[in-house]
Amino acid sequence: MFRRLPSTRPPLSRFLSTAFPSRRPFSTTGSNSNAHESSSFKEGVSRYKLFASPFAKVFLGAIFTYQVIYWTWLKLEMDESKYTKNQEVAALEKQARELTSTQK
């Protein structure tokens, strides 16, 4: 009744092996190399973990020091500008008093 037509496609297993050449079957033979890679990775990370805390402390300390120095510098500049403006105002008030006293 139903007639099967001849297949023109390559079999699926052949397609998978050519499309994904790095694909490995599910087995336990390759687990040793993964364990070795992960342990060497962990060793490398553990070396840098040793320096993470001191680096963070120094970095945060540097940021804090920069902010304190910046705030102090800004405060000193504002005080200096207030001082010069107050001197100008005092000089102008003195000049205004002299002008008003000479007019009387």
N, CA, C and O atoms as a Tinker XYZ file with bonds, in Angstrom:
   416  protein
     1  N      0.816000   -1.171000    0.000000    73     2
     2  CA     0.000000    0.000000    0.000000    64     1     3
     3  C      0.874000    1.254000    0.000000    63     2     4     5
     4  O      0.812000    2.039000   -0.946000    81     3
     5  N      1.670000    1.456000    1.017000    73     3     6
     6  CA     2.578000    2.597000    1.033000    64     5     7
     7  C      3.941000    2.147000    0.533000    63     6     8     9
     8  O      4.471000    1.121000    0.959000    81     7
     9  N      4.453000    2.878000   -0.310000    73     7    10
    10  CA     5.731000    2.531000   -0.892000    64     9    11
    11  C      6.799000    3.514000   -0.414000    63    10    12    13
    12  O      6.589000    4.725000   -0.467000    81    11
    13  N      7.900000    3.022000    0.035000    73    11    14
    14  CA     8.948000    3.894000    0.546000    64    13    15
    15  C      9.802000    4.374000   -0.616000    63    14    16    17
    16  O     10.256000    3.585000   -1.445000    81    15
    17  N     10.014000    5.711000   -0.660000    73    15    18
    18  CA    10.844000    6.286000   -1.711000    64    17    19
    19  C     12.308000    6.160000   -1.316000    63    18    20    21
    20  O     12.620000    6.147000   -0.125000    81    19
    21  N     13.198000    6.068000   -2.272000    73    19    22
    22  CA    14.617000    5.978000   -1.930000    64    21    23
    23  C     15.095000    7.273000   -1.264000    63    22    24    25
    24  O     14.713000    8.370000   -1.670000    81    23
    25  N     15.932000    7.127000   -0.242000    73    23    26
    26  CA    16.430000    8.269000    0.518000    64    25    27
    27  C     17.603000    8.908000   -0.214000    63    26    28    29
    28  O     18.529000    8.214000   -0.635000    81    27
    29  N     17.566000   10.207000   -0.362000    73    27    30
    30  CA    18.664000   10.922000   -1.016000    64    29    31
    31  C     19.542000   11.629000    0.014000    63    30    32    33
    32  O     20.580000   12.188000   -0.340000    81    31
    33  N     19.144000   11.610000    1.261000    73    31    34
    34  CA    19.935000   12.254000    2.313000    64    33    35
    35  C     20.902000   11.260000    2.915000    63    34    36    37
    36  O     20.641000   10.057000    2.925000    81    35
    37  N     22.043000   11.771000    3.428000    73    35    38
    38  CA    22.938000   10.853000    4.137000    64    37    39
    39  C     22.328000   10.480000    5.478000    63    38    40    41
    40  O     21.478000   11.213000    5.984000    81    39
    41  N     22.726000    9.385000    6.056000    73    39    42
    42  CA    22.172000    8.985000    7.350000    64    41    43
    43  C     22.492000   10.033000    8.417000    63    42    44    45
    44  O     23.485000   10.755000    8.321000    81    43
    45  N     21.635000   10.102000    9.430000    73    43    46
    46  CA    21.750000   11.117000   10.469000    64    45    47
    47  C     23.063000   11.011000   11.240000    63    46    48    49
    48  O     23.660000   12.033000   11.579000    81    47
    49  N     23.515000    9.806000   11.518000    73    47    50
    50  CA    24.758000    9.641000   12.279000    64    49    51
    51  C     25.944000   10.202000   11.499000    63    50    52    53
    52  O     26.850000   10.793000   12.087000    81    51
    53  N     25.943000   10.023000   10.205000    73    51    54
    54  CA    27.023000   10.574000    9.386000    64    53    55
    55  C     26.964000   12.090000    9.392000    63    54    56    57
    56  O     28.006000   12.745000    9.425000    81    55
    57  N     25.779000   12.658000    9.362000    73    55    58
    58  CA    25.612000   14.104000    9.387000    64    57    59
    59  C     26.142000   14.686000   10.690000    63    58    60    61
    60  O     26.843000   15.698000   10.671000    81    59
    61  N     25.820000   14.068000   11.815000    73    59    62
    62  CA    26.264000   14.575000   13.102000    64    61    63
    63  C     27.775000   14.518000   13.240000    63    62    64    65
    64  O     28.378000   15.426000   13.811000    81    63
    65  N     28.390000   13.473000   12.730000    73    63    66
    66  CA    29.842000   13.361000   12.876000    64    65    67
    67  C     30.563000   14.385000   12.007000    63    66    68    69
    68  O     31.657000   14.820000   12.365000    81    67
    69  N     29.977000   14.787000   10.867000    73    67    70
    70  CA    30.637000   15.775000   10.023000    64    69    71
    71  C     30.268000   17.192000   10.433000    63    70    72    73
    72  O     31.082000   18.103000   10.286000    81    71
    73  N     29.066000   17.398000   10.942000    73    71    74
    74  CA    28.650000   18.748000   11.301000    64    73    75
    75  C     29.284000   19.199000   12.611000    63    74    76    77
    76  O     29.614000   20.373000   12.775000    81    75
    77  N     29.452000   18.274000   13.529000    73    75    78
    78  CA    30.020000   18.609000   14.838000    64    77    79
    79  C     31.226000   17.710000   15.087000    63    78    80    81
    80  O     31.103000   16.714000   15.800000    81    79
    81  N     32.380000   18.030000   14.524000    73    79    82
    82  CA    33.521000   17.124000   14.671000    64    81    83
    83  C     34.038000   17.041000   16.105000    63    82    84    85
    84  O     34.645000   16.034000   16.469000    81    83
    85  N     33.821000   18.053000   16.919000    73    83    86
    86  CA    34.329000   18.015000   18.287000    64    85    87
    87  C     33.338000   17.381000   19.248000    63    86    88    89
    88  O     33.607000   17.298000   20.446000    81    87
    89  N     32.218000   16.940000   18.750000    73    87    90
    90  CA    31.205000   16.322000   19.610000    64    89    91
    91  C     31.670000   14.935000   20.030000    63    90    92    93
    92  O     32.088000   14.125000   19.203000    81    91
    93  N     31.589000   14.680000   21.335000    73    91    94
    94  CA    32.032000   13.398000   21.854000    64    93    95
    95  C     30.844000   12.633000   22.382000    63    94    96    97
    96  O     29.880000   13.228000   22.862000    81    95
    97  N     30.904000   11.323000   22.297000    73    95    98
    98  CA    29.791000   10.527000   22.828000    64    97    99
    99  C     29.781000   10.591000   24.353000    63    98   100   101
   100  O     30.781000   10.933000   24.984000    81    99
   101  N     28.640000   10.259000   24.925000    73    99   102
   102  CA    28.506000   10.237000   26.373000    64   101   103
   103  C     29.226000    9.009000   26.912000    63   102   104   105
   104  O     28.743000    7.885000   26.777000    81   103
   105  N     30.350000    9.227000   27.506000    73   103   106
   106  CA    31.093000    8.113000   28.095000    64   105   107
   107  C     31.945000    8.657000   29.231000    63   106   108   109
   108  O     32.059000    9.869000   29.414000    81   107
   109  N     32.534000    7.754000   29.984000    73   107   110
   110  CA    33.342000    8.164000   31.130000    64   109   111
   111  C     34.821000    8.154000   30.811000    63   110   112   113
   112  O     35.633000    8.352000   31.715000    81   111
   113  N     35.208000    7.932000   29.563000    73   111   114
   114  CA    36.627000    7.859000   29.241000    64   113   115
   115  C     37.291000    9.222000   29.265000    63   114   116   117
   116  O     38.476000    9.299000   29.592000    81   115
   117  N     36.604000   10.291000   28.939000    73   115   118
   118  CA    37.210000   11.622000   28.870000    64   117   119
   119  C     37.123000   12.392000   30.158000    63   118   120   121
   120  O     37.523000   13.556000   30.183000    81   119
   121  N     36.628000   11.815000   31.227000    73   119   122
   122  CA    36.449000   12.570000   32.463000    64   121   123
   123  C     37.768000   12.873000   33.156000    63   122   124   125
   124  O     37.856000   13.844000   33.907000    81   123
   125  N     38.795000   12.063000   32.920000    73   123   126
   126  CA    40.085000   12.305000   33.565000    64   125   127
   127  C     40.712000   13.601000   33.082000    63   126   128   129
   128  O     41.272000   14.344000   33.888000    81   127
   129  N     40.635000   13.892000   31.800000    73   127   130
   130  CA    41.226000   15.126000   31.291000    64   129   131
   131  C     40.448000   16.333000   31.803000    63   130   132   133
   132  O     41.050000   17.368000   32.089000    81   131
   133  N     39.136000   16.229000   31.925000    73   131   134
   134  CA    38.350000   17.339000   32.465000    64   133   135
   135  C     38.681000   17.592000   33.920000    63   134   136   137
   136  O     38.745000   18.741000   34.358000    81   135
   137  N     38.893000   16.513000   34.679000    73   135   138
   138  CA    39.234000   16.670000   36.092000    64   137   139
   139  C     40.591000   17.338000   36.227000    63   138   140   141
   140  O     40.787000   18.174000   37.109000    81   139
   141  N     41.522000   16.980000   35.366000    73   139   142
   142  CA    42.848000   17.596000   35.415000    64   141   143
   143  C     42.773000   19.073000   35.058000    63   142   144   145
   144  O     43.419000   19.903000   35.699000    81   143
   145  N     41.979000   19.409000   34.028000    73   143   146
   146  CA    41.832000   20.809000   33.629000    64   145   147
   147  C     41.167000   21.620000   34.722000    63   146   148   149
   148  O     41.588000   22.743000   34.999000    81   147
   149  N     40.131000   21.073000   35.349000    73   147   150
   150  CA    39.433000   21.837000   36.377000    64   149   151
   151  C     40.306000   22.021000   37.608000    63   150   152   153
   152  O     40.251000   23.071000   38.249000    81   151
   153  N     41.125000   21.005000   37.954000    73   151   154
   154  CA    41.990000   21.162000   39.120000    64   153   155
   155  C     43.081000   22.184000   38.844000    63   154   156   157
   156  O     43.430000   22.963000   39.731000    81   155
   157  N     43.628000   22.199000   37.627000    73   155   158
   158  CA    44.645000   23.205000   37.307000    64   157   159
   159  C     44.004000   24.590000   37.269000    63   158   160   161
   160  O     44.633000   25.578000   37.647000    81   159
   161  N     42.771000   24.659000   36.818000    73   159   162
   162  CA    42.057000   25.935000   36.827000    64   161   163
   163  C     41.841000   26.405000   38.259000    63   162   164   165
   164  O     42.029000   27.581000   38.573000    81   163
   165  N     41.445000   25.478000   39.122000    73   163   166
   166  CA    41.222000   25.831000   40.532000    64   165   167
   167  C     42.518000   26.271000   41.195000    63   166   168   169
   168  O     42.515000   27.180000   42.024000    81   167
   169  N     43.626000   25.631000   40.834000    73   167   170
   170  CA    44.915000   26.032000   41.390000    64   169   171
   171  C     45.275000   27.444000   40.944000    63   170   172   173
   172  O     45.768000   28.242000   41.742000    81   171
   173  N     45.031000   27.752000   39.687000    73   171   174
   174  CA    45.309000   29.095000   39.179000    64   173   175
   175  C     44.443000   30.137000   39.845000    63   174   176   177
   176  O     44.915000   31.218000   40.197000    81   175
   177  N     43.176000   29.813000   40.018000    73   175   178
   178  CA    42.258000   30.751000   40.667000    64   177   179
   179  C     42.645000   30.929000   42.130000    63   178   180   181
   180  O     42.571000   32.035000   42.665000    81   179
   181  N     43.057000   29.840000   42.778000    73   179   182
   182  CA    43.420000   29.950000   44.191000    64   181   183
   183  C     44.647000   30.839000   44.377000    63   182   184   185
   184  O     44.779000   31.501000   45.407000    81   183
   185  N     45.532000   30.862000   43.406000    73   183   186
   186  CA    46.684000   31.768000   43.493000    64   185   187
   187  C     46.237000   33.219000   43.464000    63   186   188   189
   188  O     46.766000   34.042000   44.212000    81   187
   189  N     45.285000   33.542000   42.624000    73   187   190
   190  CA    44.816000   34.915000   42.535000    64   189   191
   191  C     43.869000   35.274000   43.667000    63   190   192   193
   192  O     43.775000   36.441000   44.046000    81   191
   193  N     43.161000   34.280000   44.215000    73   191   194
   194  CA    42.292000   34.540000   45.359000    64   193   195
   195  C     43.102000   35.036000   46.543000    63   194   196   197
   196  O     42.610000   35.808000   47.366000    81   195
   197  N     44.336000   34.592000   46.619000    73   195   198
   198  CA    45.216000   35.002000   47.696000    64   197   199
   199  C     45.425000   36.514000   47.691000    63   198   200   201
   200  O     45.576000   37.121000   48.751000    81   199
   201  N     45.433000   37.129000   46.500000    73   199   202
   202  CA    45.683000   38.553000   46.381000    64   201   203
   203  C     44.414000   39.375000   46.254000    63   202   204   205
   204  O     44.499000   40.602000   46.196000    81   203
   205  N     43.256000   38.766000   46.208000    73   203   206
   206  CA    42.005000   39.496000   45.995000    64   205   207
   207  C     41.693000   40.407000   47.177000    63   206   208   209
   208  O     41.357000   41.575000   46.982000    81   207
   209  N     41.798000   39.900000   48.379000    73   207   210
   210  CA    41.473000   40.704000   49.551000    64   209   211
   211  C     42.439000   41.875000   49.742000    63   210   212   213
   212  O     41.977000   42.994000   49.960000    81   211
   213  N     43.762000   41.671000   49.670000    73   211   214
   214  CA    44.656000   42.827000   49.791000    64   213   215
   215  C     44.463000   43.839000   48.672000    63   214   216   217
   216  O     44.527000   45.047000   48.900000    81   215
   217  N     44.224000   43.341000   47.457000    73   215   218
   218  CA    43.991000   44.262000   46.338000    64   217   219
   219  C     42.746000   45.094000   46.579000    63   218   220   221
   220  O     42.752000   46.301000   46.336000    81   219
   221  N     41.680000   44.468000   47.053000    73   219   222
   222  CA    40.437000   45.204000   47.320000    64   221   223
   223  C     40.662000   46.237000   48.424000    63   222   224   225
   224  O     40.170000   47.362000   48.328000    81   223
   225  N     41.393000   45.868000   49.461000    73   223   226
   226  CA    41.653000   46.808000   50.550000    64   225   227
   227  C     42.453000   48.009000   50.063000    63   226   228   229
   228  O     42.130000   49.149000   50.395000    81   227
   229  N     43.489000   47.760000   49.282000    73   227   230
   230  CA    44.310000   48.858000   48.770000    64   229   231
   231  C     43.505000   49.723000   47.817000    63   230   232   233
   232  O     43.584000   50.950000   47.870000    81   231
   233  N     42.735000   49.094000   46.951000    73   231   234
   234  CA    41.934000   49.839000   45.984000    64   233   235
   235  C     40.909000   50.725000   46.685000    63   234   236   237
   236  O     40.781000   51.905000   46.360000    81   235
   237  N     40.179000   50.160000   47.644000    73   235   238
   238  CA    39.187000   50.956000   48.362000    64   237   239
   239  C     39.843000   52.031000   49.219000    63   238   240   241
   240  O     39.305000   53.130000   49.357000    81   239
   241  N     40.999000   51.721000   49.792000    73   239   242
   242  CA    41.732000   52.725000   50.557000    64   241   243
   243  C     42.186000   53.878000   49.679000    63   242   244   245
   244  O     42.145000   55.034000   50.098000    81   243
   245  N     42.619000   53.569000   48.461000    73   243   246
   246  CA    43.048000   54.612000   47.533000    64   245   247
   247  C     41.868000   55.485000   47.123000    63   246   248   249
   248  O     41.997000   56.707000   47.050000    81   247
   249  N     40.732000   54.874000   46.859000    73   247   250
   250  CA    39.545000   55.657000   46.496000    64   249   251
   251  C     39.129000   56.549000   47.655000    63   250   252   253
   252  O     38.804000   57.717000   47.446000    81   251
   253  N     39.135000   56.016000   48.878000    73   251   254
   254  CA    38.766000   56.804000   50.053000    64   253   255
   255  C     39.733000   57.974000   50.248000    63   254   256   257
   256  O     39.306000   59.097000   50.513000    81   255
   257  N     41.034000   57.708000   50.117000    73   255   258
   258  CA    42.033000   58.764000   50.273000    64   257   259
   259  C     41.850000   59.839000   49.215000    63   258   260   261
   260  O     41.923000   61.030000   49.520000    81   259
   261  N     41.612000   59.427000   47.966000    73   259   262
   262  CA    41.388000   60.399000   46.898000    64   261   263
   263  C     40.178000   61.277000   47.206000    63   262   264   265
   264  O     40.227000   62.493000   47.016000    81   263
   265  N     39.100000   60.670000   47.678000    73   263   266
   266  CA    37.894000   61.444000   47.973000    64   265   267
   267  C     38.123000   62.426000   49.111000    63   266   268   269
   268  O     37.638000   63.557000   49.062000    81   267
   269  N     38.859000   62.004000   50.139000    73   267   270
   270  CA    39.141000   62.911000   51.266000    64   269   271
   271  C     39.997000   64.075000   50.801000    63   270   272   273
   272  O     39.726000   65.223000   51.154000    81   271
   273  N     41.030000   63.793000   50.011000    73   271   274
   274  CA    41.890000   64.875000   49.509000    64   273   275
   275  C     41.111000   65.794000   48.588000    63   274   276   277
   276  O     41.268000   67.013000   48.665000    81   275
   277  N     40.272000   65.240000   47.715000    73   275   278
   278  CA    39.466000   66.058000   46.808000    64   277   279
   279  C     38.518000   66.954000   47.588000    63   278   280   281
   280  O     38.401000   68.142000   47.286000    81   279
   281  N     37.834000   66.396000   48.597000    73   279   282
   282  CA    36.891000   67.180000   49.390000    64   281   283
   283  C     37.636000   68.293000   50.141000    63   282   284   285
   284  O     37.151000   69.422000   50.207000    81   283
   285  N     38.798000   67.985000   50.700000    73   283   286
   286  CA    39.581000   68.991000   51.423000    64   285   287
   287  C     40.026000   70.102000   50.480000    63   286   288   289
   288  O     39.944000   71.280000   50.828000    81   287
   289  N     40.495000   69.739000   49.296000    73   287   290
   290  CA    40.932000   70.731000   48.307000    64   289   291
   291  C     39.753000   71.622000   47.903000    63   290   292   293
   292  O     39.898000   72.840000   47.802000    81   291
   293  N     38.607000   71.021000   47.678000    73   291   294
   294  CA    37.419000   71.792000   47.306000    64   293   295
   295  C     37.021000   72.751000   48.420000    63   294   296   297
   296  O     36.672000   73.901000   48.156000    81   295
   297  N     37.071000   72.284000   49.655000    73   295   298
   298  CA    36.733000   73.127000   50.809000    64   297   299
   299  C     37.704000   74.298000   50.915000    63   298   300   301
   300  O     37.281000   75.430000   51.148000    81   299
   301  N     39.001000   74.040000   50.747000    73   299   302
   302  CA    39.982000   75.126000   50.806000    64   301   303
   303  C     39.776000   76.137000   49.687000    63   302   304   305
   304  O     39.909000   77.340000   49.913000    81   303
   305  N     39.451000   75.670000   48.481000    73   303   306
   306  CA    39.190000   76.599000   47.374000    64   305   307
   307  C     37.957000   77.450000   47.654000    63   306   308   309
   308  O     37.952000   78.647000   47.369000    81   307
   309  N     36.908000   76.838000   48.213000    73   307   310
   310  CA    35.707000   77.624000   48.533000    64   309   311
   311  C     36.008000   78.651000   49.614000    63   310   312   313
   312  O     35.538000   79.786000   49.536000    81   311
   313  N     36.785000   78.270000   50.621000    73   311   314
   314  CA    37.166000   79.228000   51.665000    64   313   315
   315  C     37.981000   80.375000   51.089000    63   314   316   317
   316  O     37.787000   81.529000   51.471000    81   315
   317  N     38.893000   80.065000   50.171000    73   315   318
   318  CA    39.705000   81.106000   49.550000    64   317   319
   319  C     38.853000   82.048000   48.711000    63   318   320   321
   320  O     39.047000   83.263000   48.754000    81   319
   321  N     37.911000   81.501000   47.949000    73   319   322
   322  CA    37.062000   82.373000   47.127000    64   321   323
   323  C     36.150000   83.228000   48.007000    63   322   324   325
   324  O     35.889000   84.383000   47.672000    81   323
   325  N     35.658000   82.684000   49.124000    73   323   326
   326  CA    34.857000   83.483000   50.055000    64   325   327
   327  C     35.691000   84.615000   50.645000    63   326   328   329
   328  O     35.216000   85.744000   50.771000    81   327
   329  N     36.942000   84.306000   51.006000    73   327   330
   330  CA    37.820000   85.310000   51.598000    64   329   331
   331  C     38.068000   86.457000   50.615000    63   330   332   333
   332  O     37.991000   87.624000   50.999000    81   331
   333  N     38.369000   86.132000   49.336000    73   331   334
   334  CA    38.624000   87.188000   48.352000    64   333   335
   335  C     37.363000   87.999000   48.064000    63   334   336   337
   336  O     37.441000   89.212000   47.872000    81   335
   337  N     36.210000   87.345000   48.032000    73   335   338
   338  CA    34.961000   88.075000   47.792000    64   337   339
   339  C     34.630000   88.982000   48.976000    63   338   340   341
   340  O     34.161000   90.104000   48.785000    81   339
   341  N     34.870000   88.506000   50.194000    73   339   342
   342  CA    34.635000   89.348000   51.368000    64   341   343
   343  C     35.564000   90.552000   51.370000    63   342   344   345
   344  O     35.150000   91.643000   51.763000    81   343
   345  N     36.815000   90.380000   50.938000    73   343   346
   346  CA    37.727000   91.514000   50.834000    64   345   347
   347  C     37.239000   92.523000   49.802000    63   346   348   349
   348  O     37.297000   93.730000   50.039000    81   347
   349  N     36.758000   92.037000   48.659000    73   347   350
   350  CA    36.233000   92.944000   47.633000    64   349   351
   351  C     35.027000   93.702000   48.157000    63   350   352   353
   352  O     34.895000   94.905000   47.932000    81   351
   353  N     34.140000   92.990000   48.862000    73   351   354
   354  CA    32.944000   93.648000   49.412000    64   353   355
   355  C     33.358000   94.696000   50.444000    63   354   356   357
   356  O     32.805000   95.796000   50.468000    81   355
   357  N     34.313000   94.364000   51.281000    73   355   358
   358  CA    34.774000   95.333000   52.290000    64   357   359
   359  C     35.386000   96.555000   51.616000    63   358   360   361
   360  O     35.145000   97.681000   52.052000    81   359
   361  N     36.177000   96.351000   50.555000    73   359   362
   362  CA    36.777000   97.480000   49.843000    64   361   363
   363  C     35.697000   98.331000   49.189000    63   362   364   365
   364  O     35.798000   99.558000   49.217000    81   363
   365  N     34.691000   97.738000   48.613000    73   363   366
   366  CA    33.600000   98.494000   47.973000    64   365   367
   367  C     32.767000   99.241000   49.011000    63   366   368   369
   368  O     32.341000  100.369000   48.763000    81   367
   369  N     32.528000   98.625000   50.172000    73   367   370
   370  CA    31.789000   99.318000   51.231000    64   369   371
   371  C     32.574000  100.521000   51.724000    63   370   372   373
   372  O     32.003000  101.585000   51.966000    81   371
   373  N     33.890000  100.354000   51.874000    73   371   374
   374  CA    34.732000  101.472000   52.307000    64   373   375
   375  C     34.689000  102.602000   51.287000    63   374   376   377
   376  O     34.602000  103.774000   51.653000    81   375
   377  N     34.751000  102.246000   50.005000    73   375   378
   378  CA    34.697000  103.250000   48.946000    64   377   379
   379  C     33.336000  103.939000   48.931000    63   378   380   381
   380  O     33.254000  105.145000   48.696000    81   379
   381  N     32.258000  103.174000   49.182000    73   379   382
   382  CA    30.923000  103.769000   49.216000    64   381   383
   383  C     30.797000  104.721000   50.397000    63   382   384   385
   384  O     30.184000  105.778000   50.250000    81   383
   385  N     31.348000  104.394000   51.562000    73   383   386
   386  CA    31.301000  105.291000   52.730000    64   385   387
   387  C     32.070000  106.584000   52.458000    63   386   388   389
   388  O     31.626000  107.671000   52.826000    81   387
   389  N     33.231000  106.451000   51.810000    73   387   390
   390  CA    34.018000  107.648000   51.488000    64   389   391
   391  C     33.260000  108.557000   50.532000    63   390   392   393
   392  O     33.272000  109.777000   50.690000    81   391
   393  N     32.599000  107.964000   49.540000    73   391   394
   394  CA    31.826000  108.765000   48.593000    64   393   395
   395  C     30.632000  109.444000   49.260000    63   394   396   397
   396  O     30.332000  110.600000   48.962000    81   395
   397  N     29.959000  108.745000   50.147000    73   395   398
   398  CA    28.796000  109.347000   50.822000    64   397   399
   399  C     29.225000  110.394000   51.834000    63   398   400   401
   400  O     28.500000  111.364000   52.054000    81   399
   401  N     30.399000  110.221000   52.462000    73   399   402
   402  CA    30.850000  111.216000   53.444000    64   401   403
   403  C     31.334000  112.485000   52.752000    63   402   404   405
   404  O     31.220000  113.568000   53.326000    81   403
   405  N     31.873000  112.385000   51.536000    73   403   406
   406  CA    32.340000  113.590000   50.831000    64   405   407
   407  C     31.170000  114.361000   50.249000    63   406   408   409
   408  O     31.291000  115.564000   50.020000    81   407
   409  N     30.056000  113.719000   50.004000    73   407   410
   410  CA    28.895000  114.408000   49.436000    64   409   411
   411  C     28.189000  115.234000   50.496000    63   410   412   413
   412  O     27.500000  116.186000   50.128000    81   411
   413  N     28.308000  114.944000   51.769000    73   411   414
   414  CA    27.598000  115.683000   52.821000    64   413   415
   415  C     28.221000  116.975000   53.138000    63   414   416
   416  O     27.730000  117.701000   54.003000    81   415
